[in-house]
Amino acid sequence: MTVEHADCVVLGGGPAGSTFAAIARKYAPGAKIVLLEKCRFPRWHIGESTIPAANGVLEDLGVYQTMLASDFVKKMGVTFIWGRDRTPWTADYLTLKTISRAGGDASIIEVTGQDFEKLLGPGHTQRTPYSAFNVERSRFDELLLDNARRLGADVREGTKALGAQRVGNSSQHMITWEDDAGNSGSITADFVLDAT
């Protein structure tokens, strides 16, 4: 059984794990980031949609332009219907600068949780519409995982984490793993992110 050390082990290569691994490598390029994903990509997952607030993160990751040029469906808004009266709640992403709950229109809510003026910075304007994306998860997840790999994360597909244990009284953890070829090992890490 091999034993190695990493600064961080990320468990799970979906959007959260891949994004964390990519950002960690981008802003700490000397850090050894190991990402363990039990499946091999592309793997099937139900479709998903993003919100405009994610665009800044996608841009920071270096994948926004790829997504914009892709055939992912551009999403210009959202309507939620729930509750007893089934009244629709709508957010039109193209008019986000004017949406406000305090505005008095109870049928419109700001579902993005983002002040875009603060996101863009003073004096900056948005060059593309405040759109989101309906994504095919198998392709979206693979794009993010490949991007983490491109930024230098040690991505191990087909590798399942079997357990995590604290190392003595330290802050380190020992992650044991096994891959789909029958290899196994363990990694000590200063930080573990569970994104499974």
RAMODA-V293256 format. One record per residue. N is the residue number from 1. RES is the residue in one letter. SS is DSSP state (2 for helix, 1 for strand, 0 for the rest). Layout:
# RAMODA-V293256
n = (N;N)
res = (RES;RES)
ss = (SS;SS)
This chain:
# RAMODA-V293256
n = (1;2;3;4;5;6;7;8;9;10;11;12;13;14;15;16;17;18;19;20;21;22;23;24;25;26;27;28;29;30;31;32;33;34;35;36;37;38;39;40;41;42;43;44;45;46;47;48;49;50;51;52;53;54;55;56;57;58;59;60;61;62;63;64;65;66;67;68;69;70;71;72;73;74;75;76;77;78;79;80;81;82;83;84;85;86;87;88;89;90;91;92;93;94;95;96;97;98;99;100;101;102;103;104;105;106;107;108;109;110;111;112;113;114;115;116;117;118;119;120;121;122;123;124;125;126;127;128;129;130;131;132;133;134;135;136;137;138;139;140;141;142;143;144;145;146;147;148;149;150;151;152;153;154;155;156;157;158;159;160;161;162;163;164;165;166;167;168;169;170;171;172;173;174;175;176;177;178;179;180;181;182;183;184;185;186;187;188;189;190;191;192;193;194;195;196)
res = (M;T;V;E;H;A;D;C;V;V;L;G;G;G;P;A;G;S;T;F;A;A;I;A;R;K;Y;A;P;G;A;K;I;V;L;L;E;K;C;R;F;P;R;W;H;I;G;E;S;T;I;P;A;A;N;G;V;L;E;D;L;G;V;Y;Q;T;M;L;A;S;D;F;V;K;K;M;G;V;T;F;I;W;G;R;D;R;T;P;W;T;A;D;Y;L;T;L;K;T;I;S;R;A;G;G;D;A;S;I;I;E;V;T;G;Q;D;F;E;K;L;L;G;P;G;H;T;Q;R;T;P;Y;S;A;F;N;V;E;R;S;R;F;D;E;L;L;L;D;N;A;R;R;L;G;A;D;V;R;E;G;T;K;A;L;G;A;Q;R;V;G;N;S;S;Q;H;M;I;T;W;E;D;D;A;G;N;S;G;S;I;T;A;D;F;V;L;D;A;T)
ss = (0;1;1;1;1;1;1;1;1;1;1;0;0;0;2;2;2;2;2;2;2;2;2;2;2;2;2;0;0;0;0;0;1;1;1;1;1;0;0;0;0;0;0;0;0;0;0;1;1;0;0;0;0;2;2;2;2;2;2;2;2;0;0;2;2;2;2;2;2;0;0;0;1;1;1;0;1;1;1;1;1;0;0;0;0;0;0;1;1;1;1;1;2;2;2;2;2;2;0;0;2;2;2;0;0;0;0;1;0;0;0;0;0;0;0;2;2;2;2;2;0;0;0;0;0;0;0;0;0;0;0;1;1;1;1;0;2;2;2;2;2;2;2;2;2;2;2;2;2;2;0;0;0;1;1;1;1;0;1;1;1;1;1;1;1;1;0;0;0;0;0;0;1;1;1;1;1;1;1;0;0;0;0;1;1;1;1;1;1;1;1;1;1;1;0;0)
